[in-house]
Amino acid sequence: MTISLEAAVAQAPLRGEQYEPSPKIREGNITSPTITGFEIPVAAIFDADLNVVALRRLLADDDAQRSVRSKRSDR
């Protein structure tokens, strides 16, 4: 899949009371510094089919983590 030049994401982390500028990302993965385990391909933000795949992976990972925590608490 080819992503247009307009299809880019910039993460601007909040430092104090100001957002820090950051370069735009057009390919690869984007992660969240706030939400543990959140990582998706940049392309998934702009493509509905890739978005569904990424969402399903995130939900499956969350279910797996929940299952592990449940098994640990059963001990």
Contact map, one row per residue, 1 for C-alpha under 8 A:
111000000000000000000000000000000000000000000000000000000000000000000000000
111100000000000000000000000000000000000000000000000000000000000000000000000
111111100000000000000000010000000000000000100000000000000000000000000000000
011111100000000000000000000000000000000000000000000000000000000000000000000
001111110000000000000000010000000000000000000000000000000000000000000000000
001111110000000000000000000000000000000000000000000000000000000000000000000
001111111000000000000000010000000000000000100100000000000000000000000000000
000011111100000000000001111000000000000001000000000000000000000000000000000
000000111110000000000001110000000000000001000000000000000000000000000000000
000000011111000000000111100000000000000000000000000000000000000000000000000
000000001111100000001111000000000000000000000000000000000000000000000000000
000000000111110000111100000000000000000000000000000000000000000000000000000
000000000011111000111000000000000000000000000000000000000000000000000000000
000000000001111111110000000000000000000000000000000000000000000000000000000
000000000000111111110000000000000000000000000000000000000000000000000000000
000000000000011111100000000000000000000000000000000000000000000000000000000
000000000000011111100000000000000000000000000000000000000000000000000000000
000000000000011111110000000000000000000000000000000000000000000000000000000
000000000001111111111000000000000000000000000000000000000000000000000000000
000000000001111001111100000000000000000000000000000000000000000000000000000
000000000011100000111110000000000000000000000000000000000000000000000000000
000000000111000000011111000000000000000000000000000000000000000000000000000
000000000110000000001111100000000000000000000000000000000000000000000000000
000000011110000000000111110000000000000000000000000000000000000000000000000
000000011100000000000011111100000000000001000000000000000000000000000000000
001010111000000000000001111100000000000001100000000000000000000000000000000
000000010000000000000000111110000000000011100000000000000000000000000000000
000000000000000000000000111111000000000011100000000000000000000000000000000
000000000000000000000000001111100000001111000000000000000000000000000000000
000000000000000000000000000111110000001111000000000000000000000000000000000
000000000000000000000000000011111000111100000000000000000000000000000000000
000000000000000000000000000001111111111000000000000000000000000000000000000
000000000000000000000000000000111111000000000000000000000000000000000000000
000000000000000000000000000000011111000000000000000000000000000000000000000
000000000000000000000000000000011111110000000000000000000000000000000000000
000000000000000000000000000000011111110000000000000000000000000000000000000
000000000000000000000000000000110011111000000000000000000100000000000000000
000000000000000000000000000000110011111100000000000000000100000000000000000
000000000000000000000000000011110000111110000000000000000000000000000000000
000000000000000000000000000011100000011111010000000001000000000000000000000
000000000000000000000000001111000000001111111000000001000000000000000000000
000000011000000000000000111111000000000111111100000000000000000000000000000
001000100000000000000000011100000000000011111110011000000000000000000000000
000000000000000000000000000000000000000111111111111101000000000000000000000
000000000000000000000000000000000000000011111111011000000000000000000000000
000000100000000000000000000000000000000001111111001000000000000000000000000
000000000000000000000000000000000000000000111111111000000000000000000000000
000000000000000000000000000000000000000000011111111100000000000000000000000
000000000000000000000000000000000000000000010011111110000000000000000000000
000000000000000000000000000000000000000000111011111111000000000000000000000
000000000000000000000000000000000000000000111111111111100000000000000000000
000000000000000000000000000000000000000000010001111111110000000000000000000
000000000000000000000000000000000000000000000000111111111000000000000000000
000000000000000000000000000000000000000110010000011111111100000000000000000
000000000000000000000000000000000000000000000000001111111110000000000000000
000000000000000000000000000000000000000000000000000111111111000000000000000
000000000000000000000000000000000000000000000000000011111111100000000000000
000000000000000000000000000000000000110000000000000001111111110000000000000
000000000000000000000000000000000000000000000000000000111111111000000000000
000000000000000000000000000000000000000000000000000000011111111100000000000
000000000000000000000000000000000000000000000000000000001111111110000000000
000000000000000000000000000000000000000000000000000000000111111111000000000
000000000000000000000000000000000000000000000000000000000011111111100000000
000000000000000000000000000000000000000000000000000000000001111111110000000
000000000000000000000000000000000000000000000000000000000000111111111000000
000000000000000000000000000000000000000000000000000000000000011111111100000
000000000000000000000000000000000000000000000000000000000000001111111110000
000000000000000000000000000000000000000000000000000000000000000111111111000
000000000000000000000000000000000000000000000000000000000000000011111111100
000000000000000000000000000000000000000000000000000000000000000001111111110
000000000000000000000000000000000000000000000000000000000000000000111111111
000000000000000000000000000000000000000000000000000000000000000000011111111
000000000000000000000000000000000000000000000000000000000000000000001111111
000000000000000000000000000000000000000000000000000000000000000000000111111
000000000000000000000000000000000000000000000000000000000000000000000011111
